[in-house]
Amino acid sequence: MAKRKRVENKKKNELDNLKWEVADELKLNDDLAQGGDELTVREAGKIGGNMVRKLVEKGKEAINEEKEQK
């Protein structure tokens, strides 16, 4: 049970890091640092959309690497 909790926390930290990375790229990290209350719905959507785009890209890279190893 403790191992599962550590894995969940690690995944949450990775997503949180990705969120901050994207916010920094979009110059929205100051608004996010204030608890996210200063973000508009549009800004939050930009962060989320770019996070998804990066996750999809990482997934495609992982699939291509797996194919190359076979």
N, C-alpha and C positions, 0 to 999 in steps of 0.2 A: 504494500500500500504506500509506503514512504517513497519507493522508487517511482511509482506512478505520479506522485505529487511533484517530485523533482523534475520529471520529464515535462509535466504540464507547466511548471514554473519556467523552465528553460524555453519552451515554445512561446510562452507569453512574453518573456524578456526579448526574444528574437523579434517578435512582431512589434514590440514597443520600440526597439532599436530601429527597425525599418520605418516605423511611423515618424520618428524623429529625423531620420535621414531624409525622408521624402519632404517633410515639412521644411527642413533646412534648404533643400534644393529649390523649393517653391517660395522661399523667403517668408514662411509662415511660422517659423519656430518661436518667435516672440509671442505671437497670439496663443500658440499651443502651450507655452510655458506658463501662461496665466491661467492655467486650468482648462483651457479649451473653451471657456465661456465667451472669449472675444472672437472666436471663429464664426464666420457666417456658415450657413448650410452649404453654400457653394464652395467655400474654402475647405470645409471638412470633406466634402465630396471629392474635391481635387486630390486631397491627401489619400483618401481611401481608394480612389480610382488608380492613382499611381502606385499605391502599394500592391494592388491586385495585378497591375501590369508587370511589376517587378517579380512578383511571385510566379506568374505564368512563365515569364522569361527564364527564371531559375529552374522551373519544372521542365521546360523544353530542353534546357542545357543538360539536365540530369538524364533525361531520356536519351538524348544523343550520345552522351558519355557511356550509358549502359549498352547502347547498340554497338558502339565502337569496341567495347570490351568483349563482345560475343564473337 
